[in-house]
Amino acid sequence: MSPMRRFTLYAREYRFVPYTQHIPGLENEAADCLPRLKLGKFRTLKPDASACSLPIPTPQNIFFPYQT
């Protein structure tokens, strides 16, 4: 089953409505700076951003967090 289908089924089962909004890259300068490694400009735009990277959870951990 695809991750999107599983997510949709969980949303229905647990009665929550996901909300997404596309922000074009020209309007989201901070996100545009990261893949281009313009870290100085990113720091001026988002001075409160964490200096440490955070681990990205795998889809398995998102959809089945208590399964071993």
N, C-alpha and C positions, 0 to 999 in steps of 0.2 A: 504494500500500500504506500502511495506517495506521501511524503511528509506534509504536503499541503492538505491532502484529503484527511489525513489523521488529525491534523490541527483543527480542521473544520468540524470533524466529528466530536473532538473533545470540547470545542466551543459550544456545540449544541448540547452535549451531555451535561456539561458543568455550567451551562447558561451564562456565558459571557460573550460579549460582542467585541471582537478585535477591531481596532480602528487604525488605519494606516493613512498616511498622507505623503505624497511625493513632493519633495522639495527640489526644484531644479538646481543643478550645480552652481549656476551663476548667482543664485540667491543664497546658497549655503557655502559661503567662502571657507569656513573652518573645515568642513568635510572635504572640500576640494584641495585644501592645503596638504592634508595627510598623505595621499598617494604620490604627491609631487615632492614630498619631503621638504616642504617649506615650513619647517618647524618654528622658526622665529616668528613668522607671520601668524602661524597657528597660536602661538603663545600670546601674542598681542590680542588676537580675537577671542581667545578662551583662556584667560589667565587662571581661572579656577579649575581647569582640567587637571586630572591626576597625572603626576609625573611617572608613575609606575604603570606598566601595562597590566591588564587584567586578563585572566584566562577566558577563552570563549568556550562555553559549554557545548558539548557535542549534541546533535539532535537526539541521540539515545538518552542522554541525561535530561534533556528538556521534556521529552515526551514520556519517559519512563524513569523518573528520578529515584524511585524506591526499589527498582528491580535490580537484582544482583546477578 
